[in-house]
Amino acid sequence: MAHAKSVDPTEATGGGALGAVDRALHWVEKGLALASGLGIFGLMMVGVVQILSRKLLNLPIFGYIDMVEIAMAFLVFLGLSYTERLGGHIRMELIVTKLRGRALWLFEIIGVVCGLIIVGVLTVFSWQHAMRAYDSGDSTIDAQFQLWPSKMVVSISLGLLFLRLLVSLWAYVRLLIRPGAPQVAVIEVVDAEEQARREAQSALQATLGEHAELAGARPSEPPRTTGPQS
């Protein structure tokens, strides 16, 4: 399994030009991922209002289905690059987890190059599709909402993912040339056993932290005093 380092990339230091580019790009990724998360919350609230107004007042929100259709593109695609940076996408690692050194970085480079080709093609054609929707005034069937914003956000998100893959290619080529260099802007590949151990350790630390907070929140008992013995 692959995942990012425990330190947030935006909080890391060093790494030279590669580290600076990685941090700057990740700030953009975090902002878009936050917007996606807030959009999910907002869409959930709109869904609650839709159900209540339809059931209680018989007044459904006009174009609700069309709104959900358009919003899905924003909610799904805005987090693509962020998830790639954290190693959250599905990966086939039966062989990769057994590799070390230059062999590992070479395999990663091959995967990134294939990803760049696929994402590059998708970016170009999705942008052309968004432009056709803009020129033709393509809209939803029911409420006649314009579709070009949702189609354009797909190509923009894919373009950001393309930039993330370029940064990853830079990082892996650097490690291929200098295997002993510090790992910057790359995800860490660990096997299932190591991942389970880290998750258990993280859960244990969280539990101990909660117990420590509860113990600290309890008021201290005043010292007991004993009267004079007769």
Phi and psi in degrees as GROMACS dihedral restraints (atoms count N, CA, C in turn):
[ dihedral_restraints ]
;  ai    aj    ak    al  type     phi  dphi    fc
    3     4     5     6     1  -118.0    20    10
    4     5     6     7     1   144.0    20    10
    6     7     8     9     1  -157.9    20    10
    7     8     9    10     1   165.4    20    10
    9    10    11    12     1   -76.4    20    10
   10    11    12    13     1   167.0    20    10
   12    13    14    15     1   -63.0    20    10
   13    14    15    16     1   161.6    20    10
   15    16    17    18     1   -66.3    20    10
   16    17    18    19     1   -23.8    20    10
   18    19    20    21     1   -85.3    20    10
   19    20    21    22     1   135.2    20    10
   21    22    23    24     1   -60.9    20    10
   22    23    24    25     1   130.9    20    10
   24    25    26    27     1   -56.3    20    10
   25    26    27    28     1   -30.8    20    10
   27    28    29    30     1   -74.2    20    10
   28    29    30    31     1   -17.0    20    10
   30    31    32    33     1   -98.8    20    10
   31    32    33    34     1    -7.1    20    10
   33    34    35    36     1   -72.7    20    10
   34    35    36    37     1   160.3    20    10
   36    37    38    39     1  -127.4    20    10
   37    38    39    40     1   162.7    20    10
   39    40    41    42     1    78.3    20    10
   40    41    42    43     1  -164.2    20    10
   42    43    44    45     1    90.0    20    10
   43    44    45    46     1    -2.0    20    10
   45    46    47    48     1    64.5    20    10
   46    47    48    49     1  -146.9    20    10
   48    49    50    51     1   -63.7    20    10
   49    50    51    52     1   -38.5    20    10
   51    52    53    54     1   -61.8    20    10
   52    53    54    55     1   -45.3    20    10
   54    55    56    57     1   -63.5    20    10
   55    56    57    58     1   -39.0    20    10
   57    58    59    60     1   -65.4    20    10
   58    59    60    61     1   -43.3    20    10
   60    61    62    63     1   -65.1    20    10
   61    62    63    64     1   -41.1    20    10
   63    64    65    66     1   -61.2    20    10
   64    65    66    67     1   -44.9    20    10
   66    67    68    69     1   -66.2    20    10
   67    68    69    70     1   -42.7    20    10
   69    70    71    72     1   -63.1    20    10
   70    71    72    73     1   -43.5    20    10
   72    73    74    75     1   -67.2    20    10
   73    74    75    76     1   -35.5    20    10
   75    76    77    78     1   -70.8    20    10
   76    77    78    79     1   -28.3    20    10
   78    79    80    81     1   -61.1    20    10
   79    80    81    82     1   -42.4    20    10
   81    82    83    84     1   -64.5    20    10
   82    83    84    85     1   -42.7    20    10
   84    85    86    87     1   -62.4    20    10
   85    86    87    88     1   -41.9    20    10
   87    88    89    90     1   -65.9    20    10
   88    89    90    91     1   -38.0    20    10
   90    91    92    93     1   -63.9    20    10
   91    92    93    94     1   -43.4    20    10
   93    94    95    96     1   -69.2    20    10
   94    95    96    97     1   -37.4    20    10
   96    97    98    99     1   -65.2    20    10
   97    98    99   100     1   -37.4    20    10
   99   100   101   102     1   -64.3    20    10
  100   101   102   103     1   -42.8    20    10
  102   103   104   105     1   -61.3    20    10
  103   104   105   106     1   -39.2    20    10
  105   106   107   108     1   -63.8    20    10
  106   107   108   109     1   -44.0    20    10
  108   109   110   111     1   -63.8    20    10
  109   110   111   112     1   -42.9    20    10
  111   112   113   114     1   -64.8    20    10
  112   113   114   115     1   -34.5    20    10
  114   115   116   117     1   -64.6    20    10
  115   116   117   118     1   -39.0    20    10
  117   118   119   120     1   -62.3    20    10
  118   119   120   121     1   -43.4    20    10
  120   121   122   123     1   -63.3    20    10
  121   122   123   124     1   -43.6    20    10
  123   124   125   126     1   -63.6    20    10
  124   125   126   127     1   -41.1    20    10
  126   127   128   129     1   -65.2    20    10
  127   128   129   130     1   -35.0    20    10
  129   130   131   132     1   -65.0    20    10
  130   131   132   133     1   -41.4    20    10
  132   133   134   135     1   -65.2    20    10
  133   134   135   136     1   -40.7    20    10
  135   136   137   138     1   -62.4    20    10
  136   137   138   139     1   -37.5    20    10
  138   139   140   141     1   -63.4    20    10
  139   140   141   142     1   -39.3    20    10
  141   142   143   144     1   -63.8    20    10
  142   143   144   145     1   -45.4    20    10
  144   145   146   147     1   -62.1    20    10
  145   146   147   148     1   -39.7    20    10
  147   148   149   150     1   -60.9    20    10
  148   149   150   151     1   -44.9    20    10
  150   151   152   153     1   -66.7    20    10
  151   152   153   154     1   -45.4    20    10
  153   154   155   156     1   -66.2    20    10
  154   155   156   157     1   -45.0    20    10
  156   157   158   159     1   -67.4    20    10
  157   158   159   160     1   -31.7    20    10
  159   160   161   162     1   -74.5    20    10
  160   161   162   163     1   -42.0    20    10
  162   163   164   165     1   -75.9    20    10
  163   164   165   166     1   -42.4    20    10
  165   166   167   168     1   -89.2    20    10
  166   167   168   169     1   -38.0    20    10
  168   169   170   171     1  -112.8    20    10
  169   170   171   172     1    -6.5    20    10
  171   172   173   174     1    57.2    20    10
  172   173   174   175     1    38.9    20    10
  174   175   176   177     1  -129.7    20    10
  175   176   177   178     1    78.2    20    10
  177   178   179   180     1   -66.7    20    10
  178   179   180   181     1   153.3    20    10
  180   181   182   183     1   -69.5    20    10
  181   182   183   184     1   128.5    20    10
  183   184   185   186     1   -65.8    20    10
  184   185   186   187     1   128.2    20    10
  186   187   188   189     1    74.0    20    10
  187   188   189   190     1    23.7    20    10
  189   190   191   192     1   -61.2    20    10
  190   191   192   193     1   -45.3    20    10
  192   193   194   195     1   -62.0    20    10
  193   194   195   196     1   -40.5    20    10
  195   196   197   198     1   -66.9    20    10
  196   197   198   199     1   -36.5    20    10
  198   199   200   201     1   -62.8    20    10
  199   200   201   202     1   -42.9    20    10
  201   202   203   204     1   -63.6    20    10
  202   203   204   205     1   -41.4    20    10
  204   205   206   207     1   -59.6    20    10
  205   206   207   208     1   -43.4    20    10
  207   208   209   210     1   -72.1    20    10
  208   209   210   211     1   -40.4    20    10
  210   211   212   213     1   -66.9    20    10
  211   212   213   214     1   -28.7    20    10
  213   214   215   216     1   -58.7    20    10
  214   215   216   217     1   -36.7    20    10
  216   217   218   219     1   -63.0    20    10
  217   218   219   220     1   -41.2    20    10
  219   220   221   222     1   -67.0    20    10
  220   221   222   223     1   -44.9    20    10
  222   223   224   225     1   -68.1    20    10
  223   224   225   226     1   -32.9    20    10
  225   226   227   228     1   -86.8    20    10
  226   227   228   229     1   -47.4    20    10
  228   229   230   231     1   -85.0    20    10
  229   230   231   232     1   -22.3    20    10
  231   232   233   234     1   -65.5    20    10
  232   233   234   235     1   -23.7    20    10
  234   235   236   237     1   -97.1    20    10
  235   236   237   238     1     9.3    20    10
  237   238   239   240     1   -60.5    20    10
  238   239   240   241     1   -53.9    20    10
  240   241   242   243     1   -67.5    20    10
  241   242   243   244     1   -37.7    20    10
  243   244   245   246     1   -60.6    20    10
  244   245   246   247     1   -44.4    20    10
  246   247   248   249     1   -65.6    20    10
  247   248   249   250     1   -36.2    20    10
  249   250   251   252     1   -64.0    20    10
  250   251   252   253     1   -40.5    20    10
  252   253   254   255     1   -65.5    20    10
  253   254   255   256     1   -33.5    20    10
  255   256   257   258     1   -88.3    20    10
  256   257   258   259     1     0.3    20    10
  258   259   260   261     1    71.3    20    10
  259   260   261   262     1    30.5    20    10
  261   262   263   264     1   -88.3    20    10
  262   263   264   265     1   -10.8    20    10
  264   265   266   267     1   -75.3    20    10
  265   266   267   268     1   154.6    20    10
  267   268   269   270     1   -66.4    20    10
  268   269   270   271     1   130.1    20    10
  270   271   272   273     1  -130.3    20    10
  271   272   273   274     1   147.1    20    10
  273   274   275   276     1   -97.3    20    10
  274   275   276   277     1   110.9    20    10
  276   277   278   279     1  -124.5    20    10
  277   278   279   280     1    26.3    20    10
  279   280   281   282     1   -61.5    20    10
  280   281   282   283     1   -34.5    20    10
  282   283   284   285     1   -97.3    20    10
  283   284   285   286     1   -38.4    20    10
  285   286   287   288     1   -61.7    20    10
  286   287   288   289     1   -37.8    20    10
  288   289   290   291     1   -66.2    20    10
  289   290   291   292     1   -16.4    20    10
  291   292   293   294     1   -96.3    20    10
  292   293   294   295     1    -2.5    20    10
  294   295   296   297     1   -96.4    20    10
  295   296   297   298     1   153.4    20    10
  297   298   299   300     1  -140.5    20    10
  298   299   300   301     1   157.0    20    10
  300   301   302   303     1    65.8    20    10
  301   302   303   304     1  -141.7    20    10
  303   304   305   306     1   -63.0    20    10
  304   305   306   307     1   -32.6    20    10
  306   307   308   309     1   -61.6    20    10
  307   308   309   310     1   -41.5    20    10
  309   310   311   312     1   -64.9    20    10
  310   311   312   313     1   -46.7    20    10
  312   313   314   315     1   -67.6    20    10
  313   314   315   316     1   -32.2    20    10
  315   316   317   318     1   -65.7    20    10
  316   317   318   319     1   -43.6    20    10
  318   319   320   321     1   -62.7    20    10
  319   320   321   322     1   -40.6    20    10
  321   322   323   324     1   -64.0    20    10
  322   323   324   325     1   -39.8    20    10
  324   325   326   327     1   -62.1    20    10
  325   326   327   328     1   -42.6    20    10
  327   328   329   330     1   -60.9    20    10
  328   329   330   331     1   -44.4    20    10
  330   331   332   333     1   -63.7    20    10
  331   332   333   334     1   -41.3    20    10
  333   334   335   336     1   -67.0    20    10
  334   335   336   337     1   -40.2    20    10
  336   337   338   339     1   -63.2    20    10
  337   338   339   340     1   -43.0    20    10
  339   340   341   342     1   -62.1    20    10
  340   341   342   343     1   -41.5    20    10
  342   343   344   345     1   -63.2    20    10
  343   344   345   346     1   -40.1    20    10
  345   346   347   348     1   -61.5    20    10
  346   347   348   349     1   -41.7    20    10
  348   349   350   351     1   -63.7    20    10
  349   350   351   352     1   -48.1    20    10
  351   352   353   354     1   -65.1    20    10
  352   353   354   355     1   -48.1    20    10
  354   355   356   357     1   -66.1    20    10
  355   356   357   358     1   -36.9    20    10
  357   358   359   360     1   -61.9    20    10
  358   359   360   361     1   -44.8    20    10
  360   361   362   363     1   -62.9    20    10
  361   362   363   364     1   -45.0    20    10
  363   364   365   366     1   -64.0    20    10
  364   365   366   367     1   -36.6    20    10
  366   367   368   369     1   -64.3    20    10
  367   368   369   370     1   -46.4    20    10
  369   370   371   372     1   -63.6    20    10
  370   371   372   373     1   -49.4    20    10
  372   373   374   375     1   -73.1    20    10
  373   374   375   376     1   -32.0    20    10
  375   376   377   378     1   -68.9    20    10
  376   377   378   379     1   -35.1    20    10
  378   379   380   381     1   -66.2    20    10
  379   380   381   382     1   -43.5    20    10
  381   382   383   384     1   -61.0    20    10
  382   383   384   385     1   -39.8    20    10
  384   385   386   387     1   -64.5    20    10
  385   386   387   388     1   -39.5    20    10
  387   388   389   390     1   -65.4    20    10
  388   389   390   391     1   -39.3    20    10
  390   391   392   393     1   -66.1    20    10
  391   392   393   394     1   -37.4    20    10
  393   394   395   396     1   -64.4    20    10
  394   395   396   397     1   -40.5    20    10
  396   397   398   399     1   -64.7    20    10
  397   398   399   400     1   -36.9    20    10
  399   400   401   402     1   -68.0    20    10
  400   401   402   403     1   -44.5    20    10
  402   403   404   405     1   -68.6    20    10
  403   404   405   406     1   -37.1    20    10
  405   406   407   408     1   -88.4    20    10
  406   407   408   409     1    -8.8    20    10
  408   409   410   411     1    69.9    20    10
  409   410   411   412     1    35.3    20    10
  411   412   413   414     1   -59.5    20    10
  412   413   414   415     1   136.0    20    10
  414   415   416   417     1  -143.2    20    10
  415   416   417   418     1   169.7    20    10
  417   418   419   420     1   -71.0    20    10
  418   419   420   421     1   160.5    20    10
  420   421   422   423     1   -72.5    20    10
  421   422   423   424     1   -42.8    20    10
  423   424   425   426     1   -83.5    20    10
  424   425   426   427     1   -66.9    20    10
  426   427   428   429     1   -87.8    20    10
  427   428   429   430     1    -5.2    20    10
  429   430   431   432     1    61.5    20    10
  430   431   432   433     1    36.9    20    10
  432   433   434   435     1   -75.5    20    10
  433   434   435   436     1   141.9    20    10
  435   436   437   438     1   -66.2    20    10
  436   437   438   439     1   136.9    20    10
  438   439   440   441     1   -96.3    20    10
  439   440   441   442     1   -13.9    20    10
  441   442   443   444     1   -63.6    20    10
  442   443   444   445     1   -32.2    20    10
  444   445   446   447     1   -62.7    20    10
  445   446   447   448     1   -42.5    20    10
  447   448   449   450     1   -68.6    20    10
  448   449   450   451     1   -32.4    20    10
  450   451   452   453     1   -75.8    20    10
  451   452   453   454     1   -31.7    20    10
  453   454   455   456     1   -72.6    20    10
  454   455   456   457     1   -34.1    20    10
  456   457   458   459     1   -67.3    20    10
  457   458   459   460     1   -25.8    20    10
  459   460   461   462     1   -65.0    20    10
  460   461   462   463     1   -48.3    20    10
  462   463   464   465     1   -67.7    20    10
  463   464   465   466     1   -36.1    20    10
  465   466   467   468     1   -66.0    20    10
  466   467   468   469     1   -43.0    20    10
  468   469   470   471     1   -65.4    20    10
  469   470   471   472     1   -39.0    20    10
  471   472   473   474     1   -66.4    20    10
  472   473   474   475     1   -35.6    20    10
  474   475   476   477     1   -63.9    20    10
  475   476   477   478     1   -39.6    20    10
  477   478   479   480     1   -65.9    20    10
  478   479   480   481     1   -39.4    20    10
  480   481   482   483     1   -62.9    20    10
  481   482   483   484     1   -36.4    20    10
  483   484   485   486     1   -62.0    20    10
  484   485   486   487     1   -42.0    20    10
  486   487   488   489     1   -64.2    20    10
  487   488   489   490     1   -39.8    20    10
  489   490   491   492     1   -62.6    20    10
  490   491   492   493     1   -40.5    20    10
  492   493   494   495     1   -67.5    20    10
  493   494   495   496     1   -34.1    20    10
  495   496   497   498     1   -63.8    20    10
  496   497   498   499     1   -41.5    20    10
  498   499   500   501     1   -64.0    20    10
  499   500   501   502     1   -40.1    20    10
  501   502   503   504     1   -64.1    20    10
  502   503   504   505     1   -40.2    20    10
  504   505   506   507     1   -62.8    20    10
  505   506   507   508     1   -42.9    20    10
  507   508   509   510     1   -58.0    20    10
  508   509   510   511     1   -45.8    20    10
  510   511   512   513     1   -66.0    20    10
  511   512   513   514     1   -42.2    20    10
  513   514   515   516     1   -71.6    20    10
  514   515   516   517     1   -37.0    20    10
  516   517   518   519     1   -64.0    20    10
  517   518   519   520     1   -39.0    20    10
  519   520   521   522     1   -60.2    20    10
  520   521   522   523     1   -43.1    20    10
  522   523   524   525     1   -72.6    20    10
  523   524   525   526     1   -30.1    20    10
  525   526   527   528     1   -65.3    20    10
  526   527   528   529     1   -38.2    20    10
  528   529   530   531     1   -75.4    20    10
  529   530   531   532     1   -40.2    20    10
  531   532   533   534     1  -127.0    20    10
  532   533   534   535     1    84.0    20    10
  534   535   536   537     1   -60.1    20    10
  535   536   537   538     1   -25.8    20    10
  537   538   539   540     1   -86.7    20    10
  538   539   540   541     1    -0.1    20    10
  540   541   542   543     1   -71.7    20    10
  541   542   543   544     1   154.4    20    10
  543   544   545   546     1   -60.7    20    10
  544   545   546   547     1   143.1    20    10
  546   547   548   549     1   -79.9    20    10
  547   548   549   550     1   117.5    20    10
  549   550   551   552     1  -126.5    20    10
  550   551   552   553     1   133.9    20    10
  552   553   554   555     1    62.6    20    10
  553   554   555   556     1    29.1    20    10
  555   556   557   558     1  -128.7    20    10
  556   557   558   559     1   156.2    20    10
  558   559   560   561     1   -88.2    20    10
  559   560   561   562     1   156.0    20    10
  561   562   563   564     1   -97.7    20    10
  562   563   564   565     1   129.9    20    10
  564   565   566   567     1   -99.4    20    10
  565   566   567   568     1   120.2    20    10
  567   568   569   570     1  -130.8    20    10
  568   569   570   571     1   157.6    20    10
  570   571   572   573     1   -81.3    20    10
  571   572   573   574     1   174.1    20    10
  573   574   575   576     1   -63.4    20    10
  574   575   576   577     1   -35.7    20    10
  576   577   578   579     1   -65.1    20    10
  577   578   579   580     1   -44.3    20    10
  579   580   581   582     1   -66.6    20    10
  580   581   582   583     1   -39.6    20    10
  582   583   584   585     1   -62.4    20    10
  583   584   585   586     1   -42.5    20    10
  585   586   587   588     1   -64.3    20    10
  586   587   588   589     1   -39.5    20    10
  588   589   590   591     1   -63.4    20    10
  589   590   591   592     1   -42.1    20    10
  591   592   593   594     1   -67.7    20    10
  592   593   594   595     1   -38.9    20    10
  594   595   596   597     1   -65.2    20    10
  595   596   597   598     1   -40.6    20    10
  597   598   599   600     1   -64.7    20    10
  598   599   600   601     1   -41.2    20    10
  600   601   602   603     1   -65.0    20    10
  601   602   603   604     1   -40.4    20    10
  603   604   605   606     1   -65.0    20    10
  604   605   606   607     1   -41.8    20    10
  606   607   608   609     1   -64.5    20    10
  607   608   609   610     1   -39.2    20    10
  609   610   611   612     1   -64.9    20    10
  610   611   612   613     1   -42.1    20    10
  612   613   614   615     1   -65.2    20    10
  613   614   615   616     1   -38.6    20    10
  615   616   617   618     1   -64.7    20    10
  616   617   618   619     1   -40.6    20    10
  618   619   620   621     1   -65.1    20    10
  619   620   621   622     1   -44.0    20    10
  621   622   623   624     1   -63.7    20    10
  622   623   624   625     1   -36.6    20    10
  624   625   626   627     1   -65.1    20    10
  625   626   627   628     1   -39.9    20    10
  627   628   629   630     1   -64.2    20    10
  628   629   630   631     1   -42.1    20    10
  630   631   632   633     1   -63.5    20    10
  631   632   633   634     1   -38.7    20    10
  633   634   635   636     1   -65.9    20    10
  634   635   636   637     1   -39.0    20    10
  636   637   638   639     1   -65.5    20    10
  637   638   639   640     1   -40.8    20    10
  639   640   641   642     1   -64.7    20    10
  640   641   642   643     1   -40.5    20    10
  642   643   644   645     1   -65.7    20    10
  643   644   645   646     1   -37.6    20    10
  645   646   647   648     1   -72.5    20    10
  646   647   648   649     1   -25.7    20    10
  648   649   650   651     1   -79.6    20    10
  649   650   651   652     1   -17.8    20    10
  651   652   653   654     1   -71.1    20    10
  652   653   654   655     1   133.1    20    10
  654   655   656   657     1   -68.4    20    10
  655   656   657   658     1   140.5    20    10
  657   658   659   660     1   -73.4    20    10
  658   659   660   661     1   139.1    20    10
  660   661   662   663     1   -77.8    20    10
  661   662   663   664     1   138.1    20    10
  663   664   665   666     1   -67.5    20    10
  664   665   666   667     1   149.1    20    10
  666   667   668   669     1   -64.0    20    10
  667   668   669   670     1   138.9    20    10
  669   670   671   672     1   -79.3    20    10
  670   671   672   673     1   137.3    20    10
  672   673   674   675     1  -112.9    20    10
  673   674   675   676     1   142.5    20    10
  675   676   677   678     1  -111.5    20    10
  676   677   678   679     1   137.5    20    10
  678   679   680   681     1   -73.1    20    10
  679   680   681   682     1   173.0    20    10
  681   682   683   684     1   -65.1    20    10
  682   683   684   685     1   137.0    20    10
  684   685   686   687     1   -76.9    20    10
  685   686   687   688     1   134.3    20    10
